Amino acid sequence: MNQKSIFSNGLLFKSTHIRLLLAIIFTMLVFFISLGWGKYSITANEFVGILKKLFAGGSKINTNSSAFSVFYFIRLPRIILAMMVGSALSATGCVFQGMFRNPLVSPDILGVSAGCCFGAALAILCSTGTYLSVSLLAFIFGFIAMGFAYGIGQVASGDKVLMLILGGIAVSAFFNAALSFLKYIADPFKTLPAIVFWVMGGFFRANWHYVYHLSIFIIPGLILLYLLSWKVNILSLGEEEASALGINMNRLRLVLTIIGTFLVAASVSFAGTVCWIGLVIPHIARLLVGPNHRLTIPMSAILGAGFTLLVDDFARNITTCEIPISILTAALGAPFFVYLLIKGRGKVWN
């Protein structure tokens, strides 16, 4: 390698890490804006006072203060929940696109989201609509959906990756039909609105219980995806190259699928459907740092957290009634994805 190539590689290394730093700054900026932005505005002085009380701890915290109650019990858990869900969906979408070597793959390609929505609707229909029962059934059926999709992919003859994707499409269609049936038999005045509003997604249910339970899945899952990022690079090269390097393709694909399913099922079971995040954000990450998954996965997670939080800010503030977040993510994500297709001309993926 000559001196010029070494110098250019060093510049590339610096530029990608600078972009990662800028993405972190963007996400942190959105985080602090979100803390004060809402129907109940928290001023800078109130915000500083709350932080001082939190760090002081103990009896010095006035929990009866309206500003503190809004900040600590409503806004902060919602912000953390939105960031965790956005990072999980974006990182999973990035891994799945690399694993399946398909830029159109999204985290719900294996039918996990459809299975989660069916499980949540079933819990609501059975009048056990506590947050724990809804989330638990949604999580269980998300894994059932993935199991069916993976089983179809293994049993069907032909290319395993293609069969897995097609199996996921079939499973997703089945659970969507089952969800439609539950909507059809649900009480149109009580149960049906609850099902529809849950499926459309949102972070209005956020509390510290949700944050604690979701973090058990999200944080270890993201760490594992990053630790396996170099193997995702090998998978994206193709079957022959990966086999030549001694990688067990089927086992690695199964491990990544299970980790991704954990992340998606946990996210959907707590927040409902949040569409387009896991499809569009990985493309933006590749535009910024290139196809190396050791950089693309953390960039996707960081941008996904910031973008999801920003969209949620608009969802809860632009109208008097909260807008389900999937409406806004689809309205913003679809046109931007079309823009990437037209302007990128395949460069984002290649």
C-alpha positions in Angstrom: 0.0 0.0 0.0 1.5 3.3 -1.1 1.7 6.5 1.0 -1.2 8.1 -0.9 -3.6 5.3 -0.1 -2.5 5.3 3.6 -3.2 9.0 3.8 -6.6 8.7 2.1 -7.6 5.8 4.4 -6.6 8.0 7.4 -8.8 10.8 6.1 -11.7 8.4 5.6 -11.2 7.1 9.1 -11.3 10.6 10.5 -14.3 11.8 8.4 -16.5 8.8 9.4 -15.8 9.2 13.1 -16.4 12.9 12.8 -19.8 12.1 11.3 -20.5 9.6 14.1 -19.7 12.4 16.6 -22.0 14.8 14.8 -24.8 12.2 14.9 -24.3 11.9 18.6 -24.5 15.7 19.0 -27.6 15.8 16.9 -29.3 13.1 19.0 -28.3 14.7 22.3 -29.6 18.1 21.0 -32.9 16.5 20.2 -32.9 14.9 23.7 -32.5 18.2 25.5 -35.0 20.0 23.3 -37.5 17.2 24.0 -37.2 17.6 27.7 -38.5 21.1 27.6 -40.9 20.9 24.6 -44.5 19.9 25.3 -47.9 21.0 26.3 -46.4 21.9 29.7 -43.2 23.8 28.9 -40.3 23.4 31.2 -38.1 26.5 31.3 -34.3 26.4 31.4 -34.3 27.6 35.1 -36.8 24.8 36.0 -34.8 22.3 34.1 -31.5 23.2 35.9 -33.3 23.2 39.2 -34.7 19.7 38.6 -31.3 18.4 37.7 -29.8 19.9 40.8 -32.5 18.2 42.9 -32.1 14.9 41.2 -28.3 14.9 41.7 -28.8 16.1 45.3 -31.2 13.2 45.9 -33.2 12.3 49.0 -35.7 14.6 50.6 -34.5 17.6 48.8 -36.5 16.7 45.7 -40.0 18.2 45.7 -42.0 15.5 44.0 -45.2 17.6 44.4 -43.8 20.2 41.9 -45.7 20.1 38.6 -42.5 20.7 36.6 -40.8 17.8 38.3 -43.8 15.5 37.9 -44.0 16.2 34.1 -40.2 15.9 33.7 -39.6 12.7 35.7 -42.8 10.7 35.5 -44.0 11.6 32.0 -41.5 13.1 29.7 -38.2 11.5 30.6 -39.4 7.9 30.4 -41.2 8.6 27.2 -38.0 10.1 25.7 -35.8 7.2 26.8 -38.4 4.7 25.4 -38.6 6.4 22.0 -34.8 6.5 21.7 -34.5 2.8 22.6 -37.1 1.7 20.2 -35.7 3.9 17.4 -32.2 2.6 17.9 -33.3 -1.0 18.1 -35.4 -0.9 14.9 -32.7 1.0 13.0 -29.8 -1.3 14.0 -31.9 -4.4 13.3 -32.9 -3.0 9.9 -29.2 -2.4 9.1 -28.2 -5.9 10.1 -31.1 -7.5 8.2 -30.3 -5.6 5.0 -26.7 -6.7 5.2 -27.5 -10.3 6.2 -30.1 -10.7 3.4 -28.1 -8.5 0.9 -31.2 -6.6 0.1 -31.6 -2.9 0.6 -35.4 -3.2 0.7 -35.5 -5.4 3.8 -37.0 -3.9 6.9 -37.0 -5.3 10.5 -40.6 -6.7 10.1 -39.6 -8.8 7.0 -40.0 -12.0 9.1 -43.5 -11.2 10.2 -42.5 -10.2 13.7 -44.4 -7.0 13.8 -47.5 -8.6 12.4 -47.3 -11.4 15.1 -46.8 -8.8 17.8 -49.8 -6.8 16.7 -52.0 -10.0 16.7 -50.8 -10.9 20.2 -51.5 -7.4 21.5 -55.0 -7.4 19.9 -55.7 -10.8 21.3 -54.8 -9.6 24.8 -57.0 -6.5 24.4 -59.9 -8.6 23.0 -59.7 -11.0 26.0 -60.2 -8.1 28.4 -56.7 -8.6 29.9 -55.5 -5.3 28.6 -53.0 -4.6 31.3 -49.7 -3.3 29.9 -47.9 -6.5 31.1 -50.4 -8.9 29.4 -50.5 -7.0 26.2 -46.7 -6.7 26.0 -46.2 -10.3 26.9 -48.6 -11.7 24.4 -47.3 -9.4 21.7 -43.7 -10.5 22.4 -44.6 -14.2 22.4 -46.5 -14.0 19.1 -43.7 -12.0 17.6 -41.4 -14.9 18.3 -44.0 -17.4 17.1 -44.2 -15.6 13.8 -40.4 -15.6 13.4 -40.3 -19.3 14.2 -42.8 -20.1 11.4 -40.9 -17.9 8.9 -37.6 -19.5 9.8 -39.1 -23.0 9.6 -40.6 -22.3 6.2 -37.2 -21.0 5.0 -35.5 -24.2 6.2 -38.0 -26.7 4.9 -38.6 -25.0 1.5 -36.2 -26.0 -1.3 -34.2 -23.3 -3.0 -32.1 -20.4 -1.9 -32.4 -20.3 1.9 -32.2 -16.5 2.1 -34.9 -16.0 -0.5 -37.1 -18.7 1.1 -36.7 -17.1 4.5 -37.8 -13.7 3.1 -40.8 -15.3 1.3 -41.7 -17.3 4.4 -41.7 -14.0 6.4 -44.0 -12.4 3.8 -46.4 -15.3 4.0 -46.4 -15.4 7.8 -46.9 -11.6 7.9 -49.9 -11.9 5.6 -51.4 -14.7 7.8 -51.1 -12.7 11.0 -52.4 -9.5 9.3 -55.5 -11.5 8.3 -55.8 -12.9 11.8 -55.6 -9.4 13.2 -58.3 -8.2 10.7 -60.5 -11.0 12.0 -60.0 -9.9 15.6 -60.9 -6.3 14.6 -64.0 -7.7 12.9 -65.3 -9.5 16.0 -64.2 -6.8 18.5 -66.7 -4.5 20.2 -66.8 -1.4 17.8 -67.3 1.0 20.7 -64.8 -0.2 23.3 -62.3 -2.9 22.1 -61.9 -2.0 18.5 -60.6 1.6 19.0 -58.1 0.3 21.6 -56.8 -2.3 19.2 -56.5 0.2 16.3 -54.9 2.9 18.4 -52.4 0.3 19.8 -51.5 -1.0 16.4 -50.8 2.5 15.0 -48.1 2.9 17.5 -47.0 5.5 20.0 -45.2 6.2 23.2 -48.1 7.5 25.2 -48.1 4.5 27.5 -44.5 5.2 28.5 -43.6 4.9 32.2 -40.5 3.7 34.1 -41.7 0.1 34.2 -41.7 0.1 30.4 -38.2 1.6 30.3 -36.8 -1.0 32.8 -38.3 -4.0 31.0 -37.5 -2.8 27.5 -33.9 -2.0 28.4 -33.4 -5.7 29.4 -33.8 -6.6 25.8 -32.6 -3.5 23.9 -29.2 -2.8 25.5 -27.8 -6.4 25.4 -29.2 -6.9 21.9 -27.5 -3.8 20.5 -24.2 -4.7 22.1 -24.4 -8.2 20.6 -25.2 -6.8 17.1 -22.2 -4.5 17.4 -19.9 -7.4 18.5 -21.1 -9.4 15.5 -20.8 -6.5 13.0 -17.6 -7.8 11.4 -19.4 -11.1 10.7 -22.3 -9.2 9.1 -19.7 -7.6 6.8 -18.7 -11.1 5.7 -22.3 -12.2 5.2 -22.9 -9.2 3.0 -20.1 -10.5 0.6 -22.1 -13.6 -0.3 -22.3 -17.3 0.3 -19.1 -18.4 -1.4 -16.9 -15.7 0.2 -18.3 -16.3 3.7 -17.9 -20.1 3.4 -14.3 -19.6 2.1 -13.6 -17.6 5.3 -14.9 -20.5 7.5 -18.2 -18.8 8.5 -21.1 -21.1 9.3 -23.7 -19.2 7.3 -26.8 -21.0 8.7 -25.8 -20.7 12.3 -24.7 -17.1 12.0 -27.9 -16.2 10.2 -30.0 -17.9 12.9 -28.1 -16.1 15.7 -28.6 -12.7 14.0 -32.3 -13.5 13.3 -32.9 -14.4 17.0 -31.2 -11.2 18.2 -33.0 -9.1 15.7 -36.3 -10.7 16.6 -35.7 -10.0 20.3 -35.1 -6.3 19.5 -38.1 -5.9 17.1 -40.5 -8.0 19.3 -39.6 -6.1 22.4 -39.9 -2.7 20.6 -43.3 -3.5 19.0 -44.7 -5.1 22.1 -44.1 -1.9 24.1 -44.7 0.8 21.5 -46.8 -0.7 18.7 -46.0 -0.4 15.1 -43.3 2.2 14.2 -42.9 1.8 10.5 -40.2 3.0 8.1 -37.6 3.7 10.7 -35.8 0.4 10.2 -35.9 0.8 6.4 -34.8 4.4 5.8 -32.3 5.1 8.6 -29.8 2.4 7.6 -29.7 3.9 4.1 -28.9 7.3 5.6 -26.2 5.7 7.8 -24.6 4.1 4.7 -24.5 7.5 3.0 -22.7 9.0 5.9 -20.2 6.3 6.9 -20.2 3.7 4.1 -21.0 0.0 4.0 -18.8 -1.1 6.9 -21.2 -2.5 9.5 -18.8 -1.8 12.4 -19.7 1.9 11.7 -23.1 1.6 10.0 -24.7 -0.3 12.9 -23.8 2.3 15.6 -24.6 5.1 13.2 -28.0 3.6 12.5 -28.7 3.2 16.2 -27.7 6.8 17.0 -29.7 8.3 14.1 -32.7 6.0 14.7 -32.8 7.2 18.3 -32.7 10.9 17.4 -35.1 10.7 14.5 -37.7 8.6 16.3 -37.5 11.0 19.3 -37.9 14.0 17.0 -40.9 12.5 15.2 -42.5 11.7 18.6 -42.0 15.3 19.6 -44.1 16.4 16.6 -46.6 13.6 17.2 -47.4 14.9 20.7 -47.2 18.6 20.0 -48.4 19.7 16.6 -52.1 19.0 17.4 -54.2 19.1 20.5 -54.6 15.3 20.2 -51.6 13.0 19.9 -51.0 11.6 16.4 -50.0 7.9 16.2 -46.3 7.9 15.4 -46.5 5.4 12.5 -48.6 8.0 10.6 -45.8 10.5 10.8 -42.9 8.1 10.2 -44.6 6.8 7.1 -45.4 10.3 5.8 -41.8 11.3 6.3 -40.0 8.1 5.5 -41.7 7.1 2.2 -40.9 10.4 0.3 -37.4 10.4 1.7 -36.9 6.8 0.6 -38.1 7.7 -2.9 -35.6 10.6 -2.9 -32.8 8.1 -2.0 -33.8 5.8 -4.8 -33.8 8.6 -7.4 -30.7 10.4 -6.3 -28.6 7.5 -5.0 -28.8 5.4 -8.1 -27.7 2.4 -6.2 -24.6 4.0 -4.8 -25.9 3.8 -1.2 -25.9 0.0 -1.4 -23.1 -0.7 -3.8 
